[in-house]
Amino acid sequence: MGWVAYGVAWTAAALFWALASASGAGVSPAQTLPYAALAMGSAAVMGVGVWALTGRLAWDWRSPAVILVHAGALAAFCAVYATSWMWLDIARGEFARALQELRQSPVLVWNLLMGSWLYLILVGVSYAIRAQRRARALEAAAVEARLLAQQAQLAALRAQINPHFLFNALHSVGALVGSDPMRADQALERLGDLLRYALHAGEEVPLRSELAFTRDYLALEQLRLGDRLRMSEQIDQASEAVLVPPLLLQPLVENAVRHGIANRVDGGSIHLRARVEGNRCRVTVSDDGPGASGNVDGGVGLESIRRRLAVHYGESASLLVCQRDRGFEVMVELPVPAAAIEED
């Protein structure tokens, strides 16, 4: 596309040259068109050489070598351009006539100036285009470097979460081995399904998949806690298609189980809510336990989720924790761009 535009521009310049020359000399444009084609055609061909030269010779106005090379190229460009109209006479074998017309030409100085202007314009445009391309390449490389850094950070955080999740899940299974081997066997089977999701989920998953994983995790905990663990949901259908980072909810419900339910004789309830409002998705995990004093992050916990959200969304996402009259409520708010909605 670039070279096509280049050819079109020079063709337009040749037509303008032919019309201007015909008007000044009082002749037909058909008579001046061959000379226009020679002048602009030679300039166009030399322009390709100028482009190649600027690619091999980086611009540095303080370098004598660069200045000398361009000075020589300028002289050659002007000489070829200023004498290009002679080529038709030379092609016909009229060498003497060509030399005589060259000596008597009233526009020789003008053609030399025009050649200088054309060369300087070609050099300036060539260096400007190359500088713009380098700037774009550097910007693209910087963006790629930032993306790679974010991916590496997310991978590190996820690698930190997976062993943490596995340790707590195995602890839940271990609690059943001595008291109820049959339920322990069921728990191991569920654990296998959970690990497949935790280890193989992509960078983003639909919220419906994350909710299904969270339900399976709570079912695993119910094998240990029995009726003491109760769960309820209020899920907006539109929110299920929103793409979210995997293992987003599991640490939240794990905290709720650990601090709000596991240590209570009568247990408690965990309530999940998700809804889309405009271009935001709000996901809430709450419990009706007594709350907790001090840090409720549970090691990796909430701080890890905050870091993952910051890497993934920047300042567009947030995580809020509040202690209610009974229990805690954690709300995650995510942006919902059009590209992040999975088609049903």
Residue frames as qw, qx, qy, qz and C-alpha x, y, z in Angstrom:
[[0.000, 0.887, 0.462, 0.000, 0.00, 0.00, 0.00],
 [0.327, -0.777, 0.083, 0.532, 2.88, 2.41, 0.81],
 [0.347, -0.207, 0.583, 0.706, 4.64, 1.95, -2.53],
 [0.214, 0.601, 0.694, 0.333, 1.36, 2.24, -4.43],
 [0.106, -0.937, -0.264, 0.201, 0.72, 5.61, -2.80],
 [0.401, -0.564, 0.341, 0.636, 4.32, 6.57, -3.59],
 [0.348, 0.151, 0.691, 0.616, 3.77, 5.80, -7.29],
 [0.081, 0.795, 0.584, 0.146, 0.46, 7.66, -7.39],
 [0.244, -0.863, -0.072, 0.436, 2.06, 10.75, -5.82],
 [0.340, -0.394, 0.492, 0.698, 4.85, 10.87, -8.39],
 [0.272, 0.427, 0.734, 0.453, 2.39, 10.29, -11.25],
 [0.028, -0.906, -0.415, 0.079, 0.36, 13.25, -10.04],
 [0.319, -0.730, 0.186, 0.575, 3.55, 15.31, -9.83],
 [0.384, -0.031, 0.651, 0.654, 4.45, 14.39, -13.43],
 [0.165, 0.689, 0.646, 0.284, 1.02, 15.48, -14.69],
 [0.167, -0.926, -0.182, 0.285, 1.31, 18.78, -12.85],
 [0.411, -0.481, 0.410, 0.657, 4.83, 19.26, -14.27],
 [0.345, 0.271, 0.700, 0.564, 3.52, 18.63, -17.82],
 [0.046, 0.845, 0.520, 0.116, 0.62, 21.06, -17.44],
 [0.285, -0.859, 0.001, 0.426, 2.77, 23.79, -15.89],
 [0.416, -0.303, 0.526, 0.677, 5.45, 23.46, -18.57],
 [0.285, 0.479, 0.696, 0.453, 2.88, 23.44, -21.39],
 [0.049, -0.920, -0.381, 0.076, 1.25, 26.58, -20.03],
 [0.336, -0.761, 0.184, 0.523, 4.57, 28.39, -19.72],
 [0.337, -0.228, 0.643, 0.649, 5.84, 27.39, -23.16],
 [0.511, 0.441, -0.016, -0.737, 2.51, 27.79, -24.95],
 [0.337, 0.227, -0.843, -0.352, 2.48, 24.22, -26.26],
 [0.806, -0.229, -0.333, -0.433, 0.26, 21.19, -25.84],
 [0.616, -0.543, 0.509, -0.259, 0.57, 19.12, -22.64],
 [0.978, 0.164, 0.127, 0.015, 1.06, 16.09, -24.88],
 [0.589, 0.674, -0.288, 0.340, 4.38, 17.60, -25.98],
 [0.083, -0.680, 0.536, -0.494, 5.65, 18.21, -22.45],
 [0.886, -0.325, 0.113, -0.310, 4.36, 14.96, -20.95],
 [0.914, 0.180, -0.263, 0.251, 7.37, 12.81, -22.05],
 [0.318, 0.521, -0.419, 0.672, 9.77, 15.30, -20.44],
 [0.536, -0.524, 0.254, -0.612, 7.62, 15.41, -17.31],
 [0.980, -0.138, -0.085, -0.114, 7.68, 11.63, -17.13],
 [0.730, 0.337, -0.362, 0.472, 11.48, 11.66, -17.43],
 [0.012, 0.569, -0.381, 0.728, 11.93, 14.34, -14.75],
 [0.658, -0.412, 0.276, -0.567, 9.47, 12.96, -12.21],
 [0.979, 0.033, -0.192, -0.061, 10.24, 9.34, -13.09],
 [0.596, 0.392, -0.480, 0.511, 13.96, 9.84, -12.47],
 [0.212, -0.503, 0.419, -0.726, 13.18, 11.63, -9.19],
 [0.862, -0.260, 0.053, -0.431, 10.88, 8.78, -8.15],
 [0.918, 0.147, -0.323, 0.179, 13.52, 6.12, -8.90],
 [0.360, 0.436, -0.481, 0.670, 16.19, 8.11, -7.07],
 [0.513, -0.511, 0.203, -0.659, 13.72, 8.55, -4.21],
 [0.967, -0.168, -0.173, -0.084, 13.85, 4.77, -3.70],
 [0.698, 0.276, -0.377, 0.543, 17.62, 5.10, -3.41],
 [0.096, -0.552, 0.307, -0.770, 17.21, 7.93, -0.90],
 [0.810, -0.407, 0.011, -0.423, 14.92, 5.69, 1.19],
 [0.942, 0.004, -0.255, 0.219, 17.54, 2.93, 1.14],
 [0.417, 0.466, -0.353, 0.695, 20.29, 5.42, 2.04],
 [0.368, -0.564, 0.247, -0.697, 18.40, 6.74, 5.07],
 [0.933, -0.283, -0.092, -0.202, 17.93, 3.16, 6.22],
 [0.871, 0.092, -0.235, 0.422, 21.66, 2.48, 6.16],
 [0.366, 0.282, -0.233, 0.856, 22.83, 5.89, 7.34],
 [0.321, -0.710, -0.571, 0.257, 21.38, 7.08, 10.65],
 [0.145, 0.848, 0.111, 0.498, 20.89, 10.83, 10.80],
 [0.602, -0.590, -0.174, 0.510, 23.43, 12.75, 12.87],
 [0.303, 0.929, 0.076, 0.199, 23.96, 16.38, 11.91],
 [0.359, -0.853, 0.369, 0.085, 27.12, 16.49, 14.02],
 [0.790, -0.130, 0.518, 0.300, 28.79, 13.73, 11.99],
 [0.113, 0.643, -0.428, -0.625, 30.99, 15.00, 9.10],
 [0.168, -0.062, 0.927, 0.330, 30.72, 11.62, 7.39],
 [0.278, 0.585, 0.746, -0.159, 26.91, 11.80, 7.31],
 [0.191, 0.820, 0.056, -0.536, 26.97, 15.35, 5.96],
 [0.023, -0.503, 0.666, 0.551, 29.51, 14.43, 3.24],
 [0.242, 0.175, 0.935, 0.190, 27.52, 11.38, 2.12],
 [0.264, 0.733, 0.582, -0.233, 24.33, 13.40, 1.83],
 [0.082, 0.768, -0.201, -0.603, 26.14, 16.23, 0.08],
 [0.099, -0.270, 0.820, 0.495, 27.42, 13.80, -2.54],
 [0.221, 0.413, 0.882, 0.042, 24.00, 12.19, -2.91],
 [0.187, 0.794, 0.308, -0.490, 22.44, 15.65, -3.24],
 [0.044, 0.608, -0.469, -0.639, 24.84, 16.60, -6.03],
 [0.118, -0.010, 0.926, 0.360, 24.16, 13.36, -7.91],
 [0.218, 0.595, 0.746, -0.205, 20.39, 13.73, -7.47],
 [0.169, 0.792, 0.070, -0.582, 20.44, 17.33, -8.77],
 [0.025, -0.451, 0.662, 0.598, 22.62, 16.44, -11.74],
 [0.147, 0.197, 0.940, 0.236, 20.39, 13.59, -12.84],
 [0.182, 0.702, 0.619, -0.302, 17.19, 15.52, -12.29],
 [0.085, 0.762, -0.075, -0.638, 18.40, 18.70, -14.03],
 [0.102, 0.434, -0.694, -0.565, 19.54, 16.79, -17.14],
 [0.484, 0.176, 0.846, -0.138, 16.74, 14.24, -17.32],
 [0.556, 0.689, 0.218, -0.411, 15.02, 16.07, -20.19],
 [0.161, 0.673, -0.605, -0.394, 18.13, 15.43, -22.37],
 [0.491, -0.150, 0.858, 0.020, 17.63, 11.68, -22.39],
 [0.686, 0.565, 0.417, -0.192, 15.12, 11.74, -25.24],
 [0.399, 0.849, -0.299, -0.173, 17.61, 13.56, -27.48],
 [0.190, -0.560, 0.805, 0.047, 20.41, 11.23, -26.40],
 [0.660, 0.124, 0.730, -0.126, 18.18, 8.21, -27.11],
 [0.665, 0.710, 0.190, -0.133, 17.67, 9.55, -30.65],
 [0.788, 0.085, 0.168, 0.586, 21.43, 9.94, -31.08],
 [0.197, 0.851, 0.109, 0.474, 21.32, 13.75, -31.06],
 [0.680, -0.390, -0.290, 0.550, 24.20, 14.26, -28.63],
 [0.316, 0.142, 0.050, 0.937, 25.30, 17.64, -29.99],
 [0.284, -0.572, -0.346, -0.688, 21.82, 19.04, -29.82],
 [0.680, -0.594, -0.427, 0.054, 21.41, 17.79, -26.27],
 [0.594, -0.259, -0.189, 0.738, 24.65, 19.48, -25.13],
 [0.122, 0.301, 0.188, 0.927, 23.79, 22.72, -26.91],
 [0.448, -0.629, -0.400, -0.493, 20.33, 22.85, -25.31],
 [0.700, -0.498, -0.387, 0.336, 21.87, 22.11, -21.94],
 [0.445, -0.075, -0.075, 0.889, 24.29, 25.09, -22.29],
 [0.082, -0.260, -0.235, -0.933, 21.51, 27.37, -23.49],
 [0.373, -0.537, -0.752, -0.078, 18.78, 26.15, -21.15],
 [0.129, -0.568, 0.112, -0.805, 17.12, 29.04, -19.30],
 [0.756, -0.496, -0.025, -0.426, 15.82, 26.69, -16.61],
 [0.716, 0.199, -0.600, 0.295, 19.02, 24.82, -15.72],
 [0.064, 0.288, -0.573, 0.765, 19.51, 26.73, -12.48],
 [0.650, -0.205, 0.107, -0.724, 15.84, 26.31, -11.65],
 [0.901, 0.018, -0.400, -0.169, 16.07, 22.55, -12.25],
 [0.500, 0.238, -0.652, 0.518, 19.14, 22.34, -10.01],
 [0.245, -0.251, 0.438, -0.828, 17.26, 24.17, -7.24],
 [0.807, -0.097, -0.111, -0.572, 14.20, 21.99, -7.79],
 [0.797, 0.124, -0.582, 0.097, 16.37, 18.87, -7.54],
 [0.201, 0.261, -0.638, 0.695, 17.85, 20.15, -4.27],
 [0.518, -0.200, 0.251, -0.793, 14.41, 20.77, -2.82],
 [0.881, -0.002, -0.317, -0.352, 13.17, 17.36, -3.90],
 [0.637, 0.189, -0.671, 0.329, 16.20, 15.64, -2.37],
 [0.017, -0.235, 0.571, -0.787, 15.87, 17.48, 0.92],
 [0.692, -0.135, 0.055, -0.707, 12.14, 16.74, 1.06],
 [0.868, 0.072, -0.472, -0.141, 12.74, 13.04, 0.35],
 [0.451, 0.213, -0.686, 0.529, 15.47, 12.83, 2.98],
 [0.248, -0.228, 0.426, -0.840, 13.35, 14.64, 5.58],
 [0.802, -0.081, -0.088, -0.585, 10.26, 12.53, 4.95],
 [0.789, 0.148, -0.595, 0.049, 12.29, 9.31, 4.94],
 [0.277, 0.195, -0.684, 0.646, 13.96, 10.06, 8.26],
 [0.452, -0.182, 0.269, -0.831, 10.63, 11.20, 9.74],
 [0.863, -0.026, -0.300, -0.407, 8.89, 7.97, 8.68],
 [0.689, 0.145, -0.652, 0.280, 11.73, 5.85, 10.06],
 [0.017, 0.237, -0.568, 0.787, 11.72, 7.79, 13.33],
 [0.661, -0.148, 0.079, -0.732, 7.97, 7.30, 13.63],
 [0.871, 0.045, -0.460, -0.164, 8.33, 3.58, 12.97],
 [0.460, 0.202, -0.689, 0.523, 11.07, 3.29, 15.57],
 [0.276, -0.227, 0.413, -0.838, 8.90, 5.13, 18.09],
 [0.818, -0.080, -0.124, -0.556, 6.00, 2.79, 17.38],
 [0.783, 0.135, -0.598, 0.107, 8.27, -0.25, 17.65],
 [0.208, 0.234, -0.648, 0.695, 9.63, 0.98, 20.97],
 [0.517, -0.179, 0.234, -0.804, 6.12, 1.66, 22.23],
 [0.880, 0.001, -0.330, -0.343, 4.96, -1.80, 21.13],
 [0.623, 0.188, -0.671, 0.355, 7.99, -3.36, 22.82],
 [0.076, -0.244, 0.539, -0.802, 7.28, -1.43, 26.02],
 [0.728, -0.120, 0.024, -0.674, 3.63, -2.54, 25.97],
 [0.860, 0.087, -0.496, -0.081, 4.69, -6.14, 25.38],
 [0.375, 0.254, -0.683, 0.573, 7.21, -5.91, 28.22],
 [0.373, -0.220, 0.393, -0.811, 4.51, -4.59, 30.56],
 [0.854, -0.031, -0.182, -0.487, 2.13, -7.39, 29.51],
 [0.745, 0.171, -0.619, 0.181, 4.82, -10.02, 30.04],
 [0.105, 0.265, -0.627, 0.725, 5.60, -8.56, 33.45],
 [0.606, -0.161, 0.194, -0.754, 1.91, -8.60, 34.38],
 [0.889, 0.054, -0.372, -0.261, 1.54, -12.18, 33.18],
 [0.549, 0.235, -0.687, 0.414, 4.62, -13.22, 35.13],
 [0.161, -0.241, 0.522, -0.802, 3.29, -11.51, 38.25],
 [0.773, -0.081, -0.006, -0.629, -0.14, -13.10, 37.84],
 [0.826, 0.140, -0.546, -0.021, 1.48, -16.49, 37.30],
 [0.301, 0.255, -0.692, 0.605, 3.54, -16.02, 40.47],
 [0.428, -0.181, 0.369, -0.805, 0.47, -15.03, 42.48],
 [0.864, 0.013, -0.202, -0.462, -1.51, -17.94, 41.11],
 [0.681, 0.211, -0.665, 0.221, 1.35, -20.32, 41.88],
 [0.002, -0.243, 0.626, -0.741, 1.22, -18.95, 45.41],
 [0.640, -0.101, 0.156, -0.745, -2.54, -19.50, 45.68],
 [0.807, 0.106, -0.501, -0.293, -2.64, -23.06, 44.32],
 [0.485, 0.099, -0.780, 0.384, -0.44, -24.65, 47.04],
 [0.201, -0.107, 0.480, -0.847, -2.32, -22.64, 49.65],
 [0.737, 0.003, -0.113, -0.666, -5.64, -23.94, 48.35],
 [0.748, 0.122, -0.650, -0.053, -4.29, -27.51, 48.16],
 [0.221, 0.170, -0.747, 0.604, -2.99, -27.38, 51.75],
 [0.408, -0.040, 0.388, -0.825, -6.33, -26.25, 53.12],
 [0.795, 0.089, -0.301, -0.520, -8.30, -28.73, 51.01],
 [0.632, 0.145, -0.745, 0.157, -6.09, -31.61, 52.17],
 [0.038, -0.149, 0.654, -0.741, -6.55, -30.43, 55.75],
 [0.657, -0.008, 0.100, -0.747, -10.31, -30.70, 55.27],
 [0.821, 0.137, -0.504, -0.228, -9.95, -34.22, 53.87],
 [0.390, 0.247, -0.772, 0.437, -7.57, -35.23, 56.64],
 [0.351, -0.185, 0.478, -0.783, -10.15, -34.26, 59.24],
 [0.827, 0.047, -0.044, -0.559, -12.48, -36.92, 57.80],
 [0.545, 0.346, -0.763, -0.039, -10.04, -39.82, 57.43],
 [0.096, 0.121, -0.876, 0.456, -10.23, -40.96, 61.05],
 [0.388, 0.163, 0.534, -0.733, -13.89, -40.19, 61.71],
 [0.716, 0.479, 0.345, -0.374, -15.63, -41.05, 58.42],
 [0.407, -0.268, 0.691, 0.534, -13.51, -42.90, 55.81],
 [0.415, 0.538, 0.696, 0.233, -16.40, -43.07, 53.32],
 [0.119, 0.967, 0.196, -0.111, -16.90, -39.33, 53.35],
 [0.343, -0.687, 0.432, 0.474, -13.12, -38.90, 53.16],
 [0.490, 0.100, 0.731, 0.464, -13.17, -40.94, 49.94],
 [0.275, 0.812, 0.498, 0.131, -15.91, -38.70, 48.53],
 [0.151, -0.934, 0.067, 0.316, -13.88, -35.67, 49.56],
 [0.459, -0.385, 0.586, 0.546, -10.80, -36.95, 47.70],
 [0.436, 0.449, 0.683, 0.378, -12.87, -37.42, 44.56],
 [0.093, 0.954, 0.283, -0.010, -14.17, -33.85, 44.81],
 [0.370, -0.767, 0.276, 0.446, -10.67, -32.62, 45.49],
 [0.543, 0.005, 0.633, 0.552, -9.48, -34.14, 42.21],
 [0.285, 0.746, 0.520, 0.305, -12.11, -32.18, 40.31],
 [0.173, -0.966, -0.074, 0.178, -11.18, -29.00, 42.13],
 [0.505, -0.532, 0.421, 0.534, -7.48, -29.41, 41.38],
 [0.515, 0.339, 0.602, 0.507, -8.13, -29.92, 37.68],
 [0.110, 0.919, 0.325, 0.191, -9.89, -26.55, 37.58],
 [0.380, -0.881, 0.102, 0.261, -7.31, -24.80, 39.77],
 [0.563, -0.383, 0.510, 0.526, -4.37, -26.02, 37.70],
 [0.407, 0.214, 0.682, 0.569, -5.79, -25.77, 34.17],
 [0.174, 0.873, 0.423, -0.171, -8.06, -22.71, 34.16],
 [0.522, 0.531, 0.151, 0.650, -6.98, -19.96, 31.77],
 [0.242, 0.090, -0.234, 0.938, -6.16, -16.34, 32.59],
 [0.416, 0.005, 0.174, -0.892, -9.88, -15.52, 32.62],
 [0.046, -0.244, -0.965, -0.082, -12.95, -17.71, 33.08],
 [0.358, -0.515, -0.385, -0.677, -16.69, -16.98, 32.99],
 [0.310, -0.381, 0.508, -0.708, -18.06, -16.18, 36.41],
 [0.893, -0.104, -0.077, -0.432, -20.38, -19.19, 36.06],
 [0.809, 0.207, -0.507, 0.214, -17.29, -21.45, 36.06],
 [0.160, 0.374, -0.571, 0.713, -15.87, -19.70, 39.11],
 [0.613, -0.282, 0.228, -0.702, -19.21, -20.06, 40.90],
 [0.938, 0.015, -0.289, -0.189, -19.34, -23.77, 40.04],
 [0.594, 0.292, -0.587, 0.466, -15.83, -24.22, 41.41],
 [0.157, -0.370, 0.467, -0.788, -16.77, -22.32, 44.57],
 [0.817, -0.198, 0.007, -0.541, -19.86, -24.52, 45.06],
 [0.887, 0.115, -0.439, 0.088, -17.71, -27.64, 44.71],
 [0.310, 0.362, -0.582, 0.658, -15.26, -26.25, 47.25],
 [0.453, -0.315, 0.340, -0.762, -18.09, -25.56, 49.71],
 [0.919, -0.064, -0.218, -0.321, -19.46, -29.05, 49.07],
 [0.681, 0.235, -0.585, 0.374, -16.03, -30.39, 50.05],
 [0.017, -0.319, 0.528, -0.787, -16.14, -28.36, 53.24],
 [0.715, -0.231, 0.031, -0.660, -19.67, -29.61, 53.93],
 [0.850, 0.028, -0.526, 0.008, -18.33, -33.16, 53.99],
 [0.434, 0.139, -0.602, 0.656, -16.25, -32.06, 56.96],
 [0.122, -0.080, 0.384, -0.912, -18.66, -29.65, 58.63],
 [0.016, 0.418, 0.908, -0.024, -21.98, -31.26, 57.72],
 [0.038, -0.794, -0.561, -0.233, -25.12, -29.22, 58.37],
 [0.378, -0.686, -0.168, 0.599, -23.12, -26.58, 60.20],
 [0.160, -0.277, 0.393, 0.862, -22.20, -25.09, 56.81],
 [0.411, 0.667, 0.608, -0.126, -25.13, -23.59, 54.93],
 [0.254, -0.151, 0.405, 0.865, -25.05, -21.70, 51.66],
 [0.379, 0.745, 0.503, -0.220, -27.38, -19.39, 49.73],
 [0.393, 0.011, 0.434, 0.810, -27.06, -17.52, 46.44],
 [0.313, 0.819, 0.330, -0.350, -28.47, -14.53, 44.64],
 [0.436, -0.212, 0.542, 0.686, -26.87, -14.55, 41.18],
 [0.442, 0.679, 0.008, -0.586, -27.88, -12.22, 38.38],
 [0.863, 0.303, 0.383, 0.133, -27.97, -14.20, 35.13],
 [0.456, 0.872, -0.105, 0.143, -26.12, -11.46, 33.24],
 [0.277, -0.815, 0.505, -0.054, -23.20, -11.68, 35.66],
 [0.888, -0.137, 0.435, 0.058, -22.55, -15.35, 34.88],
 [0.774, 0.547, 0.142, 0.284, -21.00, -14.48, 31.50],
 [0.020, -0.959, 0.273, -0.075, -18.57, -11.87, 32.88],
 [0.822, 0.269, -0.369, 0.341, -14.94, -12.95, 32.53],
 [0.460, -0.838, 0.233, -0.181, -12.99, -12.93, 35.79],
 [0.208, 0.563, -0.784, 0.156, -9.60, -14.19, 37.01],
 [0.785, -0.187, -0.580, -0.109, -9.80, -17.81, 38.23],
 [0.604, -0.271, -0.574, 0.481, -9.65, -18.61, 41.95],
 [0.025, -0.465, 0.044, -0.884, -11.18, -15.24, 42.73],
 [0.628, -0.497, -0.095, -0.591, -13.97, -16.39, 45.06],
 [0.840, -0.144, -0.510, 0.119, -12.45, -19.46, 46.70],
 [0.402, 0.105, -0.502, 0.758, -10.16, -17.51, 49.08],
 [0.311, -0.325, 0.090, -0.889, -13.14, -15.37, 50.08],
 [0.824, -0.302, -0.251, -0.409, -15.40, -18.28, 50.96],
 [0.739, 0.023, -0.556, 0.380, -12.46, -20.02, 52.63],
 [0.102, 0.244, -0.409, 0.873, -12.06, -17.01, 54.93],
 [0.588, -0.309, -0.047, -0.746, -15.79, -17.05, 55.62],
 [0.876, -0.164, -0.445, -0.087, -15.69, -20.75, 56.53],
 [0.609, 0.109, -0.529, 0.581, -12.59, -20.39, 58.65],
 [0.090, 0.127, -0.382, 0.911, -13.53, -17.26, 60.60],
 [0.470, -0.143, 0.014, -0.871, -17.30, -17.29, 60.52],
 [0.853, -0.074, -0.237, -0.459, -18.41, -20.93, 60.64],
 [0.703, 0.196, -0.669, 0.142, -15.82, -23.62, 61.43],
 [0.232, 0.148, -0.694, 0.665, -15.34, -22.65, 65.09],
 [0.490, -0.147, 0.202, -0.835, -19.04, -22.30, 65.87],
 [0.319, 0.041, 0.923, -0.211, -21.01, -25.20, 67.28],
 [0.523, 0.567, 0.537, -0.341, -24.13, -24.22, 65.39],
 [0.529, 0.224, 0.535, 0.620, -22.18, -23.28, 62.24],
 [0.116, 0.637, 0.091, -0.757, -23.45, -20.55, 59.99],
 [0.637, 0.639, 0.429, 0.035, -24.37, -19.44, 56.49],
 [0.308, -0.309, 0.390, 0.811, -22.45, -18.10, 53.52],
 [0.466, 0.743, 0.416, -0.238, -24.28, -15.95, 51.02],
 [0.418, -0.075, 0.489, 0.762, -23.04, -15.31, 47.46],
 [0.357, 0.810, 0.339, -0.318, -24.36, -12.41, 45.40],
 [0.383, -0.135, 0.488, 0.773, -23.41, -11.27, 41.90],
 [0.365, 0.795, 0.463, -0.144, -24.99, -8.66, 39.68],
 [0.444, 0.181, 0.309, 0.821, -24.13, -6.41, 36.75],
 [0.036, 0.872, 0.351, -0.339, -24.93, -2.71, 36.96],
 [0.277, 0.908, -0.198, -0.245, -23.99, -0.73, 33.87],
 [0.675, 0.559, -0.463, 0.134, -20.37, -1.52, 33.07],
 [0.120, -0.516, 0.724, -0.442, -19.57, -2.88, 36.56],
 [0.774, -0.180, -0.587, -0.154, -19.95, -6.34, 38.05],
 [0.300, -0.570, 0.519, -0.562, -20.26, -6.66, 41.83],
 [0.757, -0.075, -0.649, -0.012, -19.60, -9.99, 43.53],
 [0.351, -0.604, 0.397, -0.595, -20.22, -10.25, 47.29],
 [0.657, -0.091, -0.736, 0.133, -19.37, -12.99, 49.78],
 [0.323, -0.541, 0.317, -0.709, -20.85, -12.59, 53.25],
 [0.498, -0.149, -0.839, 0.161, -21.26, -14.73, 56.35],
 [0.489, -0.698, -0.165, -0.496, -23.33, -14.47, 59.52],
 [0.749, -0.137, -0.493, 0.420, -20.57, -15.41, 61.91],
 [0.446, -0.801, -0.239, 0.320, -19.26, -13.45, 64.88],
 [0.270, 0.932, -0.211, 0.121, -16.58, -11.74, 62.81],
 [0.867, -0.032, -0.175, 0.465, -12.86, -11.87, 63.49],
 [0.285, -0.925, 0.101, 0.228, -10.38, -9.70, 65.28],
 [0.405, -0.547, 0.543, 0.492, -7.16, -8.64, 63.65],
 [0.196, 0.419, -0.643, -0.611, -6.12, -9.85, 60.21],
 [0.773, 0.212, 0.488, -0.345, -8.69, -11.94, 58.34],
 [0.454, 0.633, -0.483, -0.400, -6.58, -12.48, 55.23],
 [0.957, -0.066, 0.270, -0.089, -5.71, -16.03, 56.17],
 [0.660, -0.257, 0.489, 0.509, -2.13, -15.79, 54.91],
 [0.277, 0.155, 0.580, 0.750, -2.55, -15.40, 51.15],
 [0.049, 0.647, 0.673, -0.355, -6.20, -14.37, 51.34],
 [0.223, 0.904, 0.333, -0.148, -7.47, -10.92, 50.61],
 [0.165, -0.785, 0.332, 0.495, -4.11, -9.25, 50.04],
 [0.395, -0.093, 0.780, 0.475, -3.30, -11.72, 47.27],
 [0.329, 0.662, 0.661, 0.128, -6.63, -11.03, 45.59],
 [0.023, 0.934, 0.068, -0.349, -6.02, -7.28, 45.82],
 [0.264, -0.563, 0.568, 0.539, -2.65, -7.72, 44.12],
 [0.393, 0.208, 0.817, 0.367, -4.12, -9.91, 41.39],
 [0.235, 0.834, 0.496, -0.054, -6.89, -7.39, 40.72],
 [0.095, -0.869, 0.161, 0.458, -4.36, -4.54, 40.60],
 [0.318, -0.315, 0.716, 0.536, -2.20, -6.40, 38.07],
 [0.320, 0.373, 0.829, 0.268, -5.17, -7.52, 35.98],
 [0.104, 0.816, 0.536, 0.188, -7.32, -4.38, 36.01],
 [0.266, 0.364, -0.130, 0.883, -5.18, -1.57, 37.40],
 [0.098, 0.061, 0.478, -0.871, -7.33, 0.91, 39.32],
 [0.487, -0.107, -0.430, -0.753, -10.54, -0.23, 37.59],
 [0.706, -0.305, -0.630, -0.109, -11.25, -2.98, 40.14],
 [0.197, -0.552, 0.465, -0.664, -11.65, -2.86, 43.89],
 [0.603, -0.242, -0.755, 0.086, -12.05, -5.12, 46.92],
 [0.281, -0.535, 0.236, -0.761, -13.88, -3.84, 49.99],
 [0.484, -0.197, -0.820, 0.231, -14.19, -5.55, 53.39],
 [0.316, -0.473, 0.165, -0.805, -16.68, -4.49, 56.02],
 [0.168, -0.109, -0.909, 0.364, -17.67, -6.00, 59.37],
 [0.431, -0.456, -0.383, -0.678, -21.39, -6.07, 59.88],
 [0.608, -0.485, 0.296, -0.555, -23.41, -6.66, 63.03],
 [0.853, -0.176, 0.489, -0.045, -22.93, -10.36, 62.38],
 [0.828, 0.179, 0.405, 0.343, -20.07, -11.55, 60.26],
 [0.218, -0.490, 0.361, 0.763, -18.09, -10.07, 57.42],
 [0.653, 0.677, 0.329, -0.084, -18.92, -8.97, 53.92],
 [0.379, -0.387, 0.488, 0.684, -16.36, -8.80, 51.10],
 [0.581, 0.730, 0.290, -0.214, -17.31, -7.10, 47.84],
 [0.467, -0.181, 0.528, 0.686, -15.29, -7.36, 44.64],
 [0.436, 0.788, 0.214, -0.378, -16.14, -4.83, 41.93],
 [0.550, -0.093, 0.595, 0.579, -14.87, -5.42, 38.39],
 [0.299, 0.489, -0.232, -0.786, -15.09, -3.49, 35.12],
 [0.651, 0.301, 0.697, -0.006, -17.17, -5.13, 32.40],
 [0.142, 0.486, -0.435, -0.745, -15.91, -4.02, 28.96],
 [0.802, 0.330, -0.051, -0.495, -17.82, -5.33, 25.96],
 [0.573, 0.456, -0.678, -0.059, -14.94, -7.65, 25.01],
 [0.034, -0.276, 0.861, -0.426, -15.03, -9.24, 28.46],
 [0.705, 0.090, 0.375, -0.595, -18.58, -10.55, 28.05],
 [0.176, -0.115, 0.940, 0.270, -18.68, -14.10, 26.79],
 [0.544, 0.048, -0.354, -0.759, -21.41, -14.79, 24.25],
 [0.640, -0.062, 0.650, -0.404, -23.99, -17.24, 25.42]]
